Amino acid sequence: MSMRDQLRTNGTMRLMAWMAGGVAMLVGLPACSPQGDRMMDRLQEADRRVVFTDPSESTEQVRLLHEWDGRYARPRLVNEGTRPARIREVILASYAHGLPSDSELYGEGFTMLSQTGGTLAEPADIGFFTDRDHYRIPEPPDATTVYSLLMLTPPSGSHHLWAFTSCHRFSGAFRLREGHLDIVVDTENLVLEPGQSWSLEELVYDHGDDRNAMLDRLAERINRQHPPRRGHAIPTGWCSWYCFGPDVTAQQIRDQIPVIKQEFPGLRFVQIDDGYQPEMGDWLITQPDFGEEFDVLCRAIHAEGLGVGIWVAPFVAGEDSQLFREHPEWFIRDEQGQPLRSDRVSFGGWRLAPWYALDGTHPEAQAFLEGLFRELRERYKGTYFKLDANYWGTLHGGQLHDPNATRIEAYRRGMEAILRGAGDSFILGCNHSMWPSLGLIDGSRCSMDIVASGDDMLKASRECFYRDWQHGTLWFNDPDVILLSGDVTEQDRRFRSTVLYATGGMMIAGDDLAAMKPSEKRMLAKLIPPTGVAARFEDTNFNIGRVELPQGRKALCLFNWGDGPLDISVELRGRYRITDVWSEEDLGMHTDRVTIEAMPPRSARLLFCEPQ
């Protein structure tokens, strides 16, 4: 039984035990089908090449070696010559994949906000923000580029999965052109010295009929390379951003405390979001309109028996910040040796911009990060840190203090410094680089910032569901907050609440709790605590999700994403009494199957099934 199956069978308690203990044993890859064998043959026999920064310096003495262990490849690059070689990238495999153009496509992004869906013929952005356009990460204009994970599913066949199982130093990508696949490692124009070798990150190919099982195997292999952080329960709490934004005051936050203690004791922490600081980078200075010294408020929350959650964007600083004015040498530099403004090469930032990015390879920047989080933990009593804008720690196009380091190493060294200071605090990655964060965060935002209704809500929900396999394996998924107040229809409330339930992940309230209506409070109470188990969907239409609960109970998460009514029929495999969670309607006894007729457009149902 896989780790994921154990979590599903035993519910939240088993999930907690895993996070407090060890990692499950690896599940071996099953034997390939003939179709998988053919793809494996293509991969192993594919063209390979080293791309030099200066093509005139190309030399056959730089050799690309593949060490195969079944379907796992451990590529290495070796310089057997007598002169250094500057290398832009390594193409591990370049070949015709042979899959039809109407094959379903899914690819991860380098950043949290970027995912790719659609088909080979018509790739589609799943969310609104992409590595290509939003972050301006350089990509070939004639290819569709995805990062770290690629899955292709032909209409008449089973799934094909290519993925990098590690991200210690280099970023891996998949480039798709018509009928063709290139598997690429970005070596960032680093110099490979004579006699030196580089390990280029492990690659796996898998093939099978069970998409979920394949992703489970991938997660377990990743955990072998990057052991996950353990020891925390799934966080539940309240966040200030969505109701108060950057103009939040200390009094608004204080007003939430009695409501949490009296009505929502299952919310374990208060998370103070962006707005308390005067500039990006000055995390220990309180802006005057906040109304109270930040450390005083944090200690007051702690004194009330609640956890203190603190929003920090640790890798960025504005040019007017005290941090940047006093220590410009700690930041990633441009070609002239000056601090690199991020809007020159990427997105400049959403507030108090343009931003500059701390260089995680600089020893003094590391010391600053370690000291900052130690003070936030010890003096400010922080036990939960939402790390936003973490992508900037991997900012491309600049120069690092350590000229032999990659931007992946810069980020990971910076994060390791943060972890030394933060101790056993919970670390949430937000707007982060996905695979570079492996093993460094406890929770991972799995969607863009949420809105309570409309197309944006639907897109954010799909972003979460494509990543449901990561929850309880790599980290806890964070689907962002639940919003129930304001100009939101009851149908939208139920849709969003069903999404939150189906993720099984972190449960953070985002409304002004003191102003919520009784009906909204009742709905919120039903989501606390989360089950800890992500729904398993039958396919990537995401119409039917199943959550297996203790004592043979189950929950059905049903979604109609379309613009017309939809009948949904679900096989039960037994006899159950079924209740609609949101309406509390008793739907009676059902044997082997339940059918919900004419679900309205853009609606969801959450059904509890009690075995009889």
N, C-alpha and C positions, 0 to 999 in steps of 0.2 A: 504494500500500500504506500503510495507517495505521500510526502509531507502535506500536499494540498488536500488529498483525500482524507488524511487524518484530521485536518482542521475542519473539513466539511462534516465529517461524521460526528465529531465530538464537540463542535461548537466553540464558543468563546473560551472556555476553560482550557481546552487543548491548545488554542492559539496562544494564550497567555503562558502556558507551560513551555511552549516552543521558544517564545521570545525570551524567556528567562533562562532557558537551557541551551542545548546544543543544536546543531543543524542535522536534519535527517540524513540518512545514508543516501548516496546517489543512486538513482535508478538508471540502469543500463539502457542503451538504445536498442530497440527491437530490430530484428532483421529487416532489411529493406525489401520492398516489393520490386518486381522487374522494372517498373517505371522509376522508382527511387534509385535502383542500381544503375540505370542508364544515366540519370542525372549525376550520380556520384562519379561515374566514369568520365563524363564531360568535365566535371570540376577538376578531377585529378589530372586529366590530360590537357587542361586549358593552357593557353599561352600565358606567360608570366614575364614581367619586365620591371626593371628599375628605371625610374624617370629622374634624370639628373637635372639639377637647377640650371646648369649650363650644358646643353647637349654636346658641346665640343669636348667636354671632359668625360664623356661616357667611356667606361672601361669594363671589359669582361672580367676583371679581377674582383669586382664587387658581385658576389654571388648570392642568389636567393635560394634558400634551402627550405624544404617542407619536411617536417617530421609528422607522419600520419599515424594516428592511433584510432583505427576504425574510421569513424566519420569526423574525428577531430583533427584539425591541422594546427601545428605549432610552427609557424614560419619564422625563420631567422635570416638576417641579412649579415653577411660577412665580407669584410674588406681584406682580401688576400694579397693586395698590391702593396706598393711602397709609397703611395702618395694619398693624401686625404681626398675624400669624395663628398661633395655637397649634394644631398638627395632631396628632391621635392616630394616624391611620393613613391610608393611601391604598389604595383598592380599584381595582386596575388593570383588572380585568375581573370581571364578575358575569353569569353566563349559564347556560342549560340545556345541559349537555354532550351529552345525547342517547344516552348509553351505557347498556346494560342493567345491572340491579342485580347480576347475577352476574358482572360484569367483575372480573377479578383486580386487586387493589390492591397497589401498593407505594409507600411514602412514607418519605423520610428523616426523621430527627429533628433538632431543633435541637442536641441533645446526642448524644454518641457512643453512649450506652446506649439510646437510643430509636429504634425503627423500627416501622413499621406495615405489616401485611400483610392477608391475608384477601380479602374482596370488598367491593364497594360496599355491599351489603346487610348484610354482617357483617364490619366491620373487626376486625382482631385485632392485639394487641401481639405483636411477634416475640420480644422479650426480656422481662425481668421489671421493668425500670425505665423509666419513661416521663417525658417532658417534663411531661405533664399532672399525674400523681399524685406522682411522686418529687421532681421539681424544682419543682412547683407553678407552672410558667410559665402565666400567665393565658391561657385559651382559651375561646371561646364554648361554653357547655354543650350547645348544640343542634347542634354540628357536629363532624365528625372533622377534626382539624387535623394536617397534616404540613408539613414545612419543606424549602425549597430544591429538592426534587425530588419529582415525582409521576409515576407511571406507571400507566396503566389499560389492561387487556387484555381485551376482550370475548371470549367463548368462540369465536365464529365469525369474529373479525377479527384485525387486527394491533395493534401496540402504539401507544399514544398517550403521549407524554412531554412534560411541562411542567417547566421547570427554570430557576432563576436561575443565570446563569453568572458572577456576581460577588457579592462580599459585602465591599465596601469600607467601607460606612458603615451600611447598613440590612439588616435581616433580612427575608427574603421567606417567605411561607407560603401554603398552599393549604387552603381550608376546603371540605369536602364536606358537603352536605346532600342530601336525597333528590332525585336528578336534577340537582343544581345545583352549580356550582363558583364559588367566589370566589378570586381571586388577589390577595394582600394584601401591602403593604409596611408594616412597623411603623416609624412615624416618632417614636415615643416621646414624644409631647407636646412636641416641640421647637417653637420659634418660627421661622416663616419671615418674615423682615423684608421691608418694601416694597422692590421691585426685586431681591430675592434669588431665586435658583433652586436647586433640589436635583436632582441626578441620582439616580434611584431604583433603580439596579442593573438590569443587562441581563437580559431574559427571553427564553427560546426555547421554541417548540413544535416538536416533531418527531413523525413518524409513519412506521411501516414494519414489515416482517415480521421483521427481524433485530434482536432486542433488544440483542445485544452490539455490533453496529455502531452503533446509536443511542447507546449509552452511550460508545463510543469517540469519537464526534463531540462529545458533550457534554464529555468530559474535555479534548479538544484545545481547545475553545472556552474552557473555564475557564482553561486554561493561558495563553491569550492575555491574559486579564484578571489572572491571578495566576500569573506564571511560577514554576514549582516550583523548590525548592532542589535543587542538583545537586552531585555530586562525591564521594558516598559509595558504598561497596559495601553490599550488604544485610547488616545486622548479624547476627552470631551470637555468643552468649555465654551467661552463666549469671546467674540472678537469685536473690536470697536470700529473697524474700518467702514463697514457697509451702512451703518446708521449714522456715524458722525464724521467719517472721512478725515482729511488732514487738519480740520479745524477742531478736532476733539479736545475736550477739556478734562481736567482731573475730576471735576464734580460730576460730569456725565458718566464717567467710569465708576465713581463711588456710588452713584445711584443704582447701579446694576447689582451691587453686592448683596443688599438685603433680599432682593427678588430671587437671586440665585440660591441663597441659603434657605429661604422659606419655601420656595416653589419648585426649584430645580436643583436639588442637592446632588443629582447625578452629573451636573456640570462642575468639573473639578478645578478649572483654572479660569482666570481672567487674562485675556491677551490684549495688551495695549499696542495698537498698530501705529503706522506712520502718522506723524503729526506732533509728537511730543518734542522732537528735536528741531533746532533752528536751521540746520544745514545737513545735507547728506554727508556723513563722515563724522559728525560731532555727536556721538551717541551718549555721552555723559553730560551734555549741556542741555538745559531745558529752555525751550522757547518761551518768551514772557507771557503770551496769551494762554498758555496751558493752564496757568492759575495755581500751580503748586510745583515744588521741586519734585522731579521725577522719582528720585530715590525715596522720598518720603511717601509718595503714593504707593510705590512698589512694596515697601515694608508694611504699609497699612493693609494692603491686600493679603500679604502673608500672615499678618496678625489675626486676620479673620478666618484663618484656616483654609484659604484657597491658594492654589498654585499661581505663581506670577509668570505670565507669558509676555515676552518682549519681542517686538518686531525690530529687526536690524537688517540693513543691507550692507554686509560687512566689507564687500570688495569695492564699493564705490564711494566717491567723495566729490562734492562740488568745489568749484574753484574759489568760492568765498568761505569755505569751511576752514576752521582752525587747523584741522588735520592736514589739508592740502597746502595751506600757506606755510606751515612750519616744516613739512616734510615732503616736498615735491619729489625728492629722490627715491621715495618708496613706491612710486607708481610706474606702470608700464610706459616705456618711452617710444617716441617716434624715431624716424631715421636721422634726425638731427640731435638726438639725445635728450629732447624735451619731453615732458609728460604728454602722452597721447590723448587728445580729446576723443572720446568714444564715438562722437557723431561724425568724425572723419572716416571711420571704417565700418561703423555699425550703427545701431539705434543709440541715440544720445541719452535716453532716459526719459521717464514720464513726468518727473516733478523735480524742481530745483536743479535742472539740467543746464548745460551738458555735464556729463559725469566723466571722471577719470577713474581708472581701475588700479587697485592695489596690486603690486607684483608679489605673488605668493612665493617667489624664489628669493626675495630679499630678506636676509636674516632679521633686520630691524622691523620690517613689516610683519614678519611672523611673530616677533616678540610683542608688537603692538596688539595683534589679534589675540594672542594668548592672554595678555594682560587685561585687555578689554573684557573678554568673556569671563575671566576669573573675577573681575570686579563686579560685573553684572550678576554673577552667580552668588558671590559672597556678600557684597554690600547691598545689592539691589534685590537679592533673594530670588533671582530668576531661576526657574527650573524647566522652562519651555522656551525655546528660541525659534521664532519663525525667521529663517534666513531668506530674504528676498533678493532679487537681482543677482543671484549667484552666477548667472551666465557671465557677468562681467569679469569674473575670476578666470575665465577661459578666453578673454578677448583676443581676437586674431589681429594680425597686421602690425604688431608692435615688437619691441625688443625687451628681453628680460634681463634682470641682473645676472642670472646664471645663463650664459650663452649656450650651454649644452642641454638646457631643459626645454621641454615642450610646454605648450600652454596647458595641456592636461596635467603635467607635473606641477606647474605653477599653482593651479587650482587645488590640486590634492594636497600640496604642502601647506597652502593657506588654510585649508579645511582641517588638516591635522593639527595645526596650531590652535584653531578655534576649539577643537575637541579637547585639547589639553587644558584649555582654560575653562571650558564649560563642564568638564567632569562628566557626571552621570545625568546631566540635563537631557531633556528630549530635544532633538534637532530636527526641524522640519525644513526640507528643501523646497523653495518656491522660485519660479522663474529661473530654474537651474539648468545646467547642462546634464542630461540624463545619465548616460553611461559613465561619464567622469565622476558622478556622485556615488557610484556603487560602493557599498561598505562604509560610507561616510555620513549617512543620514538615517534617522529613525523613521521619518515620514516623508512622503513625496507628493506634492500637489500633482494631480493627474489631469487637470483641465485648466483652461483660462479662467479669469475672474468671472464669477457667476452673476447672472441677472435672473430675476425671478420668473420671467415669462419670455415668450417669443422665440425666434430662430436662434438667438444666442444661447438660450437655455438648452435647446435641442442639441446644438453643436457641442456645448460643453459636456452634456450627458454622454454623447457618443465618445468623446475623448476619454472619459473615465472608463467606459465599458471596454474599449479596445485594450486598456491597461489593467483589466481586472486580475489577470494572472500574476501581476506583480505584488498584489496585496497579500500580506501574510507570508510572503516568500522573500522578496528582496527588501521590503520595508512595509510600513502601513501606507495605504493610499489615502490621500486627503482630497475629497471631491469638492472642497471649498465649503462655504457656510450654507446653512439652511436659512432662507428668507421667507417669512410667512406673513408679514405685515404689509400695509400700504396698498397700492393699487394693483392687487394680484387677485385673479379669479380663483374660486375654489378648485376648479379643474387644474389650474396651473400649480396650486399648492400641492394637490395630490400627486401630480406628475413629478414635481421636484422632490417631494418627500419619498416617493417610491424609488427615485433614482438614488437618493441618499441611503435608503435601506438596502438597495441592491448592491451598492459598492461594498457594504460591510465595513467601511473604513471609519476614519475620524469623523466625529460629529461635533461641529462648531456652530453655535447659534450666532446669527448676525444681525438680529433685530434689536431695537431698544426694548429690552425685556420689560421695563417699567411701563411701557405704553402699549403692550400687546393686549389684544382682545382675549376673552376667556376661550373662545373656540380655537384661536391660534395657539394658545398655551397648551390646550389639550393635544393638539397635533404634535407640537414639539415634544411633549412628555412621552409620546408613543415612540419617539426615535431614540430615547435614552434608556439604557446604554445601547450602542450598536452591537450587532450580533458578532462582529469580528470575522464573518465569513462572506466572501463575495459571491454573488449569484453566478451560476453557470448558465450561459446562454446556449441555445441550440445551434445558433449560427450568428453571423455578423449582421443579420437584420435586426437583432436585439429585440425581438418581439416577446420571447418567452425566456425568463430567467428563473432558475430554481435555486433556492437556498435550503440546504439540508440542515436541520436543527436537531438538538438532542431529543431522545425518546421517540424517534421515528417521525417527529413533526417536520413539516416543511412549509416554506413560504413560496408563493408564486408571484413573480414580478412581471406583470403583463403591460406591454406598451404598444400603442398605436401611434406611429410617428407620422402617418400620412395625413392627407387633407380630406379623406372620406371615411365613412364608418368601416369597421373591420370586425369580423368574427374571429375569435381565437379559441382553439380547442387544444386542451392539454391532457396528455396521458398521465394517469395518476399511479398506476401499478398498485392498486389496493383500494380500500374503502376509507373515506375520510369525511368528517364534518368540516364544512368550509365556511369561513367568516370573512367578510370584507373588513379590512382593518380600519379604513378611514371612515366609512359610513356606519360600521358596526352592524351591518345587516347580516343575519344568519342565512346563508345560501343553501343550507340543508345538507343531506347526505349525498355523496357521489361515489360511485364505484367505477374504478378504472379510468374514468375520463370526466373532465368538466369543460363545458363550453360557455364562453361569454360572448353573447351575440351583440352585434352592432355597437362595439365600443366607439365612442365619438372620436372625431379627429383630434390628434395631439392630446391624447388622454392616457391615463395609466390606472391600473388596479393593483392593489396589494392584497393577496388572499392568504390567510392562514389555514393550513390543512392539518386537522387533528385526526390521527389514526383511530379507527374504531374496530 
